[in-house]
Amino acid sequence: MTQTTHDELIIKGTSVRSRLITGSGKYRDDRLIKDVLEAAECDIITVALRRVDLDRSEESILNHIPKGKILLPNTSGARNAEEAVRIARLARAAGCGDWIKIEVINDQKYLLPDNDETLKATEILAREGFVVLPYVCPELYCARRLVEAGAAAVMPLGAPIGSNRGLRTRDLIEVLVSEIDLPIIVDAGIGRPSDAALAMEIGADAVLLNTAIAASAEPVSMARAFRMAVQAGRLAYLAGLATESLHARASSPLTGFLNQ
Amino acid sequence: MNIYERIQTLSPDQIRQQLSGISKSEVEYALGKSQLSERDFLALVSPAAEPYLEEIAQKAHHSTRRHFGNAVFLFTPLYVSNYCENTCQYCSFARQFTIDRKHLSVSEIEEEARLISSTGMRHILILTGESRSKAPVSYLREAVSVLSEHFASIGIEVYPMLEDEYGTLIRAGVDSLTVYQEVYQEDVYAELHKGGPKEDYRFRLEAADRACRQGIHAVTVGTLLGLNDFRVEAFYVAVHVKHLLDTFPGTEVSVSLPRMRPLVSDFPVPSPVNDRHFVQLLTAFRIMFPSVGITVSTRETAGFRNNILPLGVTRMSAGVSTAVGGHTGCGSTTQFEIADTRSLSQIKEELLNRGFQPVLHDWNSKLLSHDVI
């Protein structure tokens, strides 16, 4: 495992050991969060600012997050760039740090992110010194603009939020992995550890998932399963996967005559 | 097409005819789909779907888990005035009934707010009867400004208003609107709402649209179960929800399933909905609209509410009094008799024991208020 000890993920200058990021919502009991984070060995945890009671710190979900973790507040509930910017500033003012996951959703049916508005919010917040992680539909031109805007990573969705449909956008994510010089963090849609492993195998730098752990019958075991899947996928990517072939090697090759 | 025109194109007789023509295979087809059409919804609420209730419930349960996890959002209503100019036979606040009429002063509202807020409740829903003279928009606006000192999020369930009136209240801090059409079938509605401003079916039907146009964060719609054929009404609600999702994709839409409870009058419930049918509706809405919130009120008993939690319920009222001034103990007549009398802390504890997460804070009007930053 000597290879992986040097295999750090760097996000805007901050070195992160774990390539699994998880959320804090949807648990049957917030007290589970601590055990899940331990089992998942996460360094970063995302929390919806809309769920944080800023007026009553004793009731706050933040109390269940162990110290030493990087808090990644998200702008869930924002419908446009302006609202996302406002929520991000509130998060910072509330002591949640400089990291922000931009989530701009203006469609409650599909819960797909609005890339244009996300880009606008990224431009503004990056200028204000935030470490901006935008959640987007995987799209090359948008990703390039996010790089220019000063994003710290790009977070393409694997499938719509909460769908557990796996890596439906695989081909588009592969384009981002190959073209974008920022960490690519696959966010949303990952339902099984094998989905997470696949995301890592194709070269994603990390995965963010919540429902698959939080809504499982045994969240702590599931967290461990995802940790192992992410590590396995990463190791496989670094080791270099053998190319796939649909066909067995032909015993009478079509070009055999060239050797005669 | 606006929602009024759309509802008008759907005659109740046509809907009933379609309902009775639905076959088992159509139900199975709807159950196998990931995105349902209006026709598929009709299949799930049809008599043909009744033998499939367990299968439908399983599907609804899994869909809820994926979209909402174990979270159940809690809120409480605050009745501030029960003066009403309407004559709805099914409501205790109707003008023809002799009841204790009460109207809270702003300082009384503050007292109630303090008490409710001390239980830990963070989301409040303001309720009034329909009386613009007793509870004008200016009064509601004052109420909102007092309540925003004590609560994270404020909703209104009051008489339908003009668009700019919604705008005024939204800017004052209201972030959600609840408006039940009560009955979507227009001739039945007309029969039940003679006299009083509620006569205007269309003004009520389009209230949610007006608030959405003013940028409200969330709306809840529904029918009062028991007043009319529940399958026909459920279909109209589904059409309304779909209209709102299509027209205002950014607004969080919820559906509520209030079922009639005993009142001061001896109004007989015209079309009672039994538990089995209630579950059929609940699960059909969940499967049709996976990301839409579903509210169940304290009109249902504690035991029934516990049982239906895994089937798609995402929002519940808790610690409820339906009397004006009911929290501070000098309450008026109640609007309806509540069946679940548990306090907030009892409900929280029971949710946790059943593997659900009580969510007291899911939005804060400050998140979008213009004067914060």
Interface residues (C-beta under 8 A of the other chain):
Chain A: G25 K26 Y27 R28 D29 D30 L49 R50 R51 V52 D53 L54 D55 R56 E59 G77 R79 N80 E83 R86 I87 R89 L90 A93 I105 N106 D107 Q108 K109 L111 G162 S163 N164 N210 T211 A214 A215
Chain B: R65 R66 H67 F68 G69 N70 A71 G120 R122 A152 H217 L245 D246 P249 G250 T251 E252 V253 F289 P290 S291 V292 L352 G355 F356 Q357 V359 L360 H361 D362 W363 N364 K366 L367 L368 V372 I373
